[in-house]
Amino acid sequence: MTIAESVFAPARAKTAADSATVRRKQGFQHGGWFVAPFLTLFALFVIWPLLRGVYLSFTDANISGDSTSFIGLDNYREALKDPLMWDALGHSAYFTLLVVPCITVLAFLLAMLAHHIERGTWLWRLCFFAPFLLPSTVAGNLWQWLFNPGTGMINHVFGIETPWLTDKSYAMLAIVITTLWWTVGFSFLLYLAALQGIPEQLYEAAKLDGANAWHRMVRITLPLLRNITGLVIALQILASLQVFDQAVVMMDFSPGPEDSTRTFVQYTLEEGFTSYRVGYASAISIIFFVIIAAVALARVWLLRNREEGAR
């Protein structure tokens, strides 16, 4: 390096750094206008209702609009001692335990079938994904008719007389079956996209080494789909805990036989819009929000630990 270069090098570096800083600031200023509409709507319809709900949970607000007073943690104390709230949470958890494993395995099997089938591929993919496009009310009413003991198809096809929607032993199972048929298409699509991203050379090399179909699936497919499986499980847990639409529609807006299908979201709406206790409904909503957030954070923590362990 010459003397001139050694003298002017720091100045050039400083000038380049200043130019980069200016470009970043300009990029942020211009990009800010593009994200401003989304941030505005997000603050208006997510942040503000959340903050409003937190405030109402500390009051005795009711839907009639009467004057409210601050009551501190009374709503939370009542909620923790409320057997109906715990029953509703138990129903949502039971539904989640039934749906998540079944939908994960079913979506994987359907994706494997659609990925390896050679004729009519588009038709199979359409059939597997199409139910997911239906509104919840359509899916609920359709399966309510199918499960009807007198006129429904389920009992006639299988030659049984199961009171699906009127017996607490079968009511939740009927909702689970409906949910599997209705929502498996989303997880199926995730698995199918992941399968298409696996290089075919890996399977060809395994065939040359003498690996059969089972070994290829266990040694190649499942390990490479581990992240997608984790994503599917996490999304299904979050969605299943918030079950509401199909349960309410299939039970004609009732909590089911002997209140066996009353979910947490349904109980919250009953307290807020039937009992008119907006403050108490807000408190149990915040409790539910904490549970959902804990599940999401646990997923992030497990994923981070897995990535660090892989390193």
Secondary structure, DSSP 8 states (H G I E B T S, - for coil): --HHHHHHHHHHHHHHHHHHHHHHHHHHHHHHHHHHHHHHHHIIIIIHHHHHHHHHTTB---TT-----B-TTHHHHHHHT-HHHHHHHHHHHHHHHHHHHHHHHHHHHHHHHHHH--SSHHHHHHHHHGGGGS-HHHHHHHHHHHT-TTT-HHHHHHT----TTTSHHHHHHHHHHHHHHHHHHHHHHHHHHHHHTS-HHHHHHHHHTT--HHHHIIIIIHHHTHHHHHHHHHHHHHHHHT--HHHHHHTTTS--GGGTT--HHHHHHIIIIIS--HHHHHHHHHHHHHHHHHHHHHHHHHHHHHHHHH-
